Amino acid sequence: MHRDIEHVLFSEEDILKGIEAVAAEVTEVYRGQDWTVVSVLKGSCIFASDLVRRIPIPLQMAFVAAHSYGDGTRPGELHVDFLPNEDEIQGCNLLLVDDILDTGRTMFALKNELLSRGATEVKTCVFLDKPSRRELRLEPDFRVFEVRDEFVVGYGLDFAGRYRNLPYVGALKPSVFECTQGERS
């Protein structure tokens, strides 16, 4: 796996320092409130786990599953596999946590769906923000890192289901995804 990485963007140490900083911001915003972290599966599970363990105030957790990439490098149609239960949404303050904010379509759709189902408020928190690819006017309320337009993997981010378990974030060599996509054509 490591040989498929062109270069490392964020080391394990960088990641943990960044999460500590965002956890402190989130803590100040939600101190004294009832609130729920909604983790977008599968990509954000590692980030969300590390984030909530650094937040020293009461919270609840819920999960939503959404995907749009499949085995490619460009987003396709958004699929939402499941949402939190009604009682986890209605009248609740939610923090929607995702691994990456790219085009913005997934985060926009999920945020609007949660609000339409009765959430009082939905703030957003992303591990990586890639504003150069944004198709919608949407900025995260919290972000750990901003990245340029490279295909990144590791620390929960994948390509075709692989590389999520890397302890760092790296840019995938173009030859890896170009070769894989050529096989599927």
C-alpha positions in Angstrom: 0.0 0.0 0.0 2.7 2.5 1.0 4.4 2.2 -2.4 1.1 3.5 -4.1 1.5 6.8 -2.3 3.1 9.6 -4.2 3.7 11.8 -1.1 2.5 12.1 2.4 0.4 15.3 3.1 -0.3 14.8 6.8 1.6 12.5 9.2 -0.1 10.7 12.1 1.3 13.4 14.4 0.0 16.2 12.2 -3.4 14.6 12.2 -3.7 14.2 16.0 -2.6 17.8 16.5 -5.2 19.1 14.0 -7.9 17.0 15.6 -7.0 18.3 19.1 -7.4 21.9 17.8 -10.8 21.2 16.2 -12.0 19.3 19.2 -11.3 22.3 21.4 -13.3 24.5 19.0 -16.2 22.1 18.9 -16.2 21.8 22.7 -16.5 25.6 23.1 -19.4 25.8 20.7 -21.4 22.9 22.2 -20.6 23.3 25.9 -23.8 23.3 28.0 -25.9 21.9 25.1 -27.5 18.6 24.3 -26.1 17.6 20.9 -25.3 14.6 18.7 -22.4 13.8 16.4 -23.6 12.3 13.2 -20.8 10.4 11.5 -21.0 9.8 7.8 -20.0 6.2 7.1 -17.6 4.7 6.0 -15.0 7.4 5.5 -15.4 9.5 8.7 -15.5 6.6 11.2 -11.8 6.9 12.1 -11.9 10.7 12.2 -15.1 10.8 14.2 -13.8 8.3 16.7 -10.6 10.3 17.3 -12.6 13.6 17.4 -15.2 12.5 20.0 -12.6 11.0 22.3 -11.0 14.5 22.6 -14.3 16.3 23.4 -14.6 16.4 27.2 -18.4 17.2 27.3 -21.5 15.0 27.0 -22.6 14.1 23.5 -24.5 11.4 21.7 -23.5 9.6 18.5 -25.5 8.6 15.4 -24.5 7.4 11.9 -25.6 7.9 8.4 -24.3 6.1 5.3 -23.8 7.9 2.1 -21.6 7.3 -0.9 -21.1 8.6 -4.4 -17.6 7.5 -5.6 -18.0 3.7 -6.0 -14.7 2.5 -7.5 -13.8 5.7 -9.4 -12.2 9.1 -8.6 -15.0 11.3 -9.7 -18.3 11.7 -7.7 -21.3 10.1 -9.2 -24.9 9.8 -8.0 -25.4 10.2 -4.3 -26.8 7.1 -2.4 -28.0 7.4 1.2 -28.2 4.0 2.7 -29.7 4.9 6.1 -30.3 7.9 8.3 -30.4 8.2 12.1 -33.7 7.3 13.8 -36.4 10.0 14.0 -35.8 10.5 17.8 -32.1 11.1 17.1 -32.9 13.9 14.7 -36.1 15.8 15.7 -35.4 18.8 17.9 -31.7 18.0 18.1 -28.5 20.0 17.6 -26.4 17.9 15.2 -22.8 18.0 14.2 -22.5 16.3 10.8 -18.9 14.8 10.6 -17.4 13.7 7.3 -14.0 12.7 6.0 -13.8 15.2 3.2 -15.8 18.1 1.7 -15.1 18.0 -2.0 -17.9 19.0 -4.4 -20.2 19.7 -1.4 -23.1 17.6 -2.9 -23.0 14.9 -0.2 -22.8 17.3 2.7 -25.4 19.7 1.3 -27.9 16.8 0.7 -27.3 15.3 4.1 -27.6 18.6 5.9 -30.8 19.5 4.2 -32.3 16.0 4.8 -31.5 16.2 8.5 -33.1 19.7 8.7 -36.1 18.5 6.8 -36.6 15.7 9.3 -36.7 18.1 12.2 -33.2 18.8 13.4 -33.0 22.1 15.2 -29.5 22.9 13.8 -26.9 21.1 11.7 -23.3 22.2 11.8 -20.6 20.5 9.7 -17.2 19.3 10.6 -14.8 17.8 8.1 -11.4 16.2 8.3 -10.3 17.5 4.9 -11.7 20.4 2.9 -11.0 20.6 -0.8 -12.5 24.0 -1.8 -11.0 23.9 -5.3 -13.5 21.2 -6.3 -16.6 22.8 -4.7 -19.7 22.8 -6.9 -22.1 24.3 -4.3 -21.7 27.3 -2.0 -21.0 25.4 1.2 -18.2 25.9 3.8 -17.7 23.7 6.8 -18.2 25.1 10.2 -15.1 23.2 11.4 -12.3 21.6 9.4 -9.0 20.0 10.3 -7.0 20.6 7.1 -7.5 22.1 3.7 -6.0 20.2 0.7 -5.5 21.0 -2.9 -6.9 19.0 -5.8 -5.2 15.6 -5.4 -6.7 12.2 -4.9 -6.0 11.6 -1.2 -6.2 8.3 0.8 -5.6 7.2 4.3 -7.0 7.8 7.7 -10.4 6.7 6.6 -10.3 8.0 3.0 -10.3 5.3 0.3 -9.9 4.4 -3.3 -12.1 1.5 -4.3 -12.4 0.5 -0.7 -8.7 0.3 -0.1 -6.2 2.5 1.9 -8.6 3.5 4.7 -6.3 1.9 7.2 -3.2 4.0 6.4 -2.3 6.0 9.6 -1.5 9.1 7.5 -3.0 11.0 4.5 -1.2 10.7 1.3 -1.7 11.5 -2.4 -2.4 8.4 -4.4 -0.1 7.9 -7.4 -2.1 8.7 -10.6 -0.8 5.5 -12.1 -2.7 3.5 -9.5 -6.2 4.9 -10.2 -5.5 5.3 -13.9 -4.5 1.6 -14.2 -7.5 0.5 -12.1 -10.0 2.6 -14.1 -8.5 1.3 -17.4 -9.3 -2.3 -16.3 -12.9 -1.4 -15.7 -13.4 0.3 -19.1 
